[in-house]
Amino acid sequence: MAVELKVPPLGESITEAVVGKWNKKQGESVSADEPLVVLETDKVTIDVPAPAAGSVASIAFKEGDKVRVGDVLGTIEAGAGASPAVAAATPAPAQAAAPVSTPAAPAQAQGDTRITPTARKMAEENRVDVGQLKGSGTGGRIMKEDVQGQLNRPSTPPAPAAPSGPRPNAAREERVRMTPLRKRVAERLIQAQSTAAMLTTFNEVDMGEVMALRKKYNDKFQAKHGVKLGFMSFFIRASVEALKAFPQINAEIDGEDVIFKHYYDIGVAVSGSRGLVVPVVRDADKLSLADLEKTVGDYGGRARNDKLTMADLTGGTFTITNGGIFGSMLSTPILNPPQTGILGMHNIVERPVARDGQVVIRPIMYIALTYDHRLVDGREAVQFLVRVKECIEDPERLLLDI
């Protein structure tokens, strides 16, 4: 008996994905709940498990195809499952018996029966390309509301025209389709730059005290908590203390209102297999240094293995990004809308600095705060960084809550 493999719910507000990778080929055996296909959305990647044991009878969408929630990705012939060698030798009739689900043809390819007369007239009058619309009616039929929704969308500048003719160095180039995650990152960056009045201020932090504390207690800390004592937990705690002192940096603008958030869900940018993602440490003010290190470490591991969920990435009141792990000396991070601030950490370098009238060598990190100038003034931004600097240079203050 053939069992359909469908696109599962992808999370709030996400209706489509791209087939990233098939882990099995047609005819190969598969176990129940074995990850069969990887779907990529604009936020996370999702493993779709096999609903039953058997063999892959059909594959309806190839890698790179777009799919929507509920689409049938393929079918599985339930049973013990054929071995790859047997499946390879089995001719096509074996799979012909299984019902093959194919994606619905685009609305524009099926004539006027796929669009209402009213919708077509409105589209023609307003020069709307119906081929770019997704119908909300029965069977994907384009309705008047679909055309109206397209007209109500804010206008965007036209994309640069593609150069005519073949590229002069095409033989030495490789064209790869942008992943949904990378496209979403690009959209968010443009959104931040076009909607917020971003400004960045900088400071430097002497990391000597924190490094001495880590060196003194790291072994005992790891033995007790099972995780290393890193720098990120200190910066999260320091940021929370600074956010408490300057709540507008933990707020967001909603129309003509300002929403002040009396909780501290800190996004921590981590590098995943398909790009940068920002999982959120919930209620960071209530977590110990050990809990913070465990949470960030868990997020990092799951990001590298594409195991983060929508719940992990949703929300966040403030973001911290650490370019220093890649060797960055200084940068201006970009806001993560609708947040008002983002803290950038950088690498630690021994630099000559003046202390008590003498030049000494100290481990220095440059830090940067990018903020939305519509809500945060320069004075508050500078004082925020000073507060972070004080907490890091005197880490006992974090432990004593002073």
N, C-alpha and C positions, 0 to 999 in steps of 0.2 A: 504494500500500500504506500502511495506517495504522500509525504508530509511536506507541507509548504513551509518555507523559511521566509518570514516576513520582517520588514523593517520595524523594529520596536519603537515605542515612544522615546524621543530623543532629548526630552527636557523642555522646560518652560520656554515658549516662544520659538522653539526650533522645530521646523517642519520638514526640512530636507537635509540630505547629507550627500557625500560622495563616496563611492565604493573605493576604498583605499587598497585593499589587498584581499585576495582569496587565499586562504591557507590550504585549500584542497582543490584538486582539479576534478573535472567531471569524470565520474566512474570510480574515484578513489573512495575508500572506506572511511567512515567517520564514527566516533563514539558519541553517545548522548552527552550534551553539555560541553562538548569540545569546541573551543573557539573556531568558527568556520570562516567568518569574513569580518574584516575590519572596516568600519564606517568612520569617515572623518566629517566632523561638523566644524562650524566656525569657532567652536570653543573647546571641544574635547574629541577624543577618538573613542569609539565604542566597539567592543568585541561582541559579535552576535553569535551565540552558541548554537550548536546543532540541536534541534528540538527532539531528535530521536537518533538511535544508532542505525546505521545502514550504510548506504553508498550514495554519493552525490549523483542524482539522476539528471538534473538540469541546472544550468546557470543562466539566469535571465538578464543579468546586468554584468558587463565587464568592468574591469578596473578603470576608474576615471569617470564612470557614468554617474549622473545625478539620480537620486532616488528620494522618495517621499515616505513619510510615515504610513505604514500599511502596505506598501508595495511588496510584491512577492519577489524576493531575490533569486529564488530557485526552489528546487524540490529535492527531497531525500527519499530514496526507496528504502523504507523501513525494513529491518531485518538484521541478520548477522553482519552483512556488509561484505562486499567483494574485496579481495586483496588488490593492491595496485597492479600487480602483474596480470591478474585475471581480467581486471577492468580494462586494461590497455588492449587486451586481445579481443574484447567483446565488441562486436560491430554496433553501428548506430541504432539498429532496430530495438535494442534493449532499452534505449533511452526514449525511443519514440512512444513507448507504451505509457510513459509517465507524462502527466499533464504539464506542459511547459507554459509558464506564465510569462507574458511579455509586457513590457511597459506600454502604457497607453500612448497612442500617437499624439503629438502636439496638436493643440486645438486648431492652429491655422492650417494643418494639413488635411482636415476632415471636412472642409467646406462650411457652408452657412449653417448646417445643422449643429455646429459646435459653438455658435454665437447667436444670441437673440437679435432679432431685427433692430430693436431699439438700441442695443449696445453697438451694433455695426454702424448704425446711422450716426450715433454720438462719436464713435471713433473716427469715422470719415470726416465729420465736420471739424473735429479738433486735431486731425492728422496724427492720431494715435496708432502706433504699429501694434495691431492685435497679436501679432506673432510673439510679442514680448510679454503678453499677459498670461496669467494663470487663472483659469476659470474657477469660480466658487460654486457654480451651479452643479446640478446632477451630471455625473460623468465628466466633470471638468468643463462644463459649458460656460462660456464667458457671458457674464451678466452686465447690466447697465452699471451696477455698483463697482464692478471691476474696472471699467473704463474711468468712472468718476474718481476712483481711488488713485489711478495713475495720474489723472489731471491734478489731484490735490497734493501730490508729492512735491516737495521743494525742488526747484530746478537745480541742476548741477552743471558745472562747466563741461562742455563736450570733451571727450577723450581725444588726445592727439591722433591725428590721422595716420594710419599705417602707411609707411612708405610704399609707393607703387613699384612693382617689379621685384625681382629676387634680391635678397640682401647680398651685398658684394662679397661677404666672407661667410656665407651660409655653410659652406663645406667644413669650416673650422669652428662652427657654433653649435650649440645644443639648445633646443627649445623645450622647456619643461613647464607644464601647467602649474600655476600658482595653487597651493593647497588652500582649502577653506580657512584654516587657521591663520595662514599668512595674509590672506585677503582681509580677514577680520581685523588683524593687527593693523594693517594699513588703513582700514576705514576708521579705526579708533584713533589712530595718530592724527589723521586729517581732521576728524571731529574735534579732538582736543585743541588743535591749533586754530581752528576756525570759530570755536565757540567760547574759549576761555582766553582771558588776558594773562598769559603766562609770563612769569618773571622768575629768575633764579638768583638766589643768594648763596654765598659760600662761606665756609669757615674751615679751620683745621683743628684736628684733635690729636692730642698726645696719647698714644695707645699704651704707654709704658706701664701704667698701673693695672690695666686690664690684662695685659700680657703677663705681668708678674703674678697676678692672681690666678690666671689659667695655669701657669707653670707650677705654682705651688699646690694647687688642689685638683688638677685635672685627673690624675690617677685615682684619687679617692672618689672624685665625682663620678668617674666612669665605672668604678667598681660598685658603687652604690646604685647608680641610676641606669647603667647599661648604655650610656650615650656619652660622647665627648662633649666637653664644655667649649662651645664655639663663641664667635663674636656676635652672631646674629641675635642670640637671646638678650645680650646686653643692649643692643641697639633697639630691639623691640621694646624692652622695658624703659629705656631712656626716652623713646618716642612717645610712649604712653604718658610718661610723666610730663613731657613737654606739651602734649595734646590737652592734658588736663589744665595746664596753665594758660593755653591759648586755644580755646574751644572752637574758634572760627576755622582753624585748620583741620578740624575733625567734622566740619559741616559741609553742606552742599547747597547750591542755589537751585530752587525749584520755581521757575517763573519769576514772580516778584517777591517770593518768600525765601527765607533762609531756614533750613532744617538743621538744628543743632542736635547732634547725636550723643547721647549720654551712655554710650558703650563704645568699645574699642575693638573692632574687627580689623586686624592689620593684614593687608595683603603683602605677601612676600614673593617677589619675582624669582622664579626658578627656571632653569633651562630644561625643556623636555626634548623628546626625540624629534619633534616637528616644529619646535620654536619656543619662544618665551611664553610662559603661562604664569598666572598670578593666583595661586590658591590662597585662601583666607584663613588666618588663625583667629578663631572666634574667641571673644571675651579675653583678649590677651592680658588685660589687667588683672585677671583672676588666676593666671597660670604662673607657676614657679619657673625658674630658669631651666630646670630639668624638663618640665612639661613643654616649655617652648622649644627646647632643642629636639625633643622627641617628635613633636608635631611637625617642625620644619624638616627634620630628617625624613620623616614618613612621606611628606609631600614631595620632597626631592626624588625619593626612590620611585614613587608612583608616577611622577611626571616622566621620568626616564623610561618607564615601562608602559606608558599610555594607560594608566589605571585611575587617573583622576576623574571624578564625576562632576556633573553640573553643580551639585550642592557645594563641592569644594571650591568652586570658582565664582560663585554668586555672591554679590554684595561686597563688603569691604568699605571701611571709612577712611583709610589712609594706606599708602603703599610704601614699601621699602625695597629698593633694588640695589644689588651689590655687584657693580661692574669690576670691583677689585679682584674678584676671583679669576677674571680674564686678563688682569694686568692694567686695567684702566687707571690712569692717574687723575683725570678730571673729566667730568661730563655734565651736561644739563639734561636731566631726565625729563620726560614728557608726562603730563598728568594722565591719570587713568580716570576718565569721566565716569560719573559726575563728581568725583572726589576733588577736594580743594588743594591737596598737597601731596607731594611724593618726595621721599628722602633718598638721596643717592650716596652710597658708600663707595670707596675706592681703595686702591691698593695701599699697603703700608710700606713706607720708604724711610730709611734712616736719613734725617736731614739735620743740618746745623741750625740750631735755634738759640736765642738768647734766654738764659735763665739766671736770675739774680746777678745781672751784670757780666755774665760769662757766656761764651759760646760753647754749647754742648751738643752732642749728637743724640737725637731722640727719634723714636719710631713715630712718624707722623702720617695721619690719614687726612686727606681732604674730603669734606662732606659738602653736599649741595642740597638745597631745598628749592624745588620748583613749586610755585604756588599760584593760585588764581587771584590776580590783583583786583578783581572786581569785589572780592570779599575780604581779602587779607592785605593789610598795609605792610609796607616795607619794615616798619618798626617791629611789628609782631613776628614777621618772618625771621628777622635777624635775631630777635630774642628767643625764638623757638630754637634756632641752631645753637645759641649760647647755652640754653638749658640742656640740650642734648650733649654738648661738649662738656659741661660741668658734671653731668651724670657719668659719662664715660671716663673722664679724667679722675673722678673720685668715686669709684664704683661702690664704695661702702654706703653712699647715699641711697643707692637703689635698694640695698638690703635693709637699711634702716628707715626707708620711706621718708626722707627729709630732703 
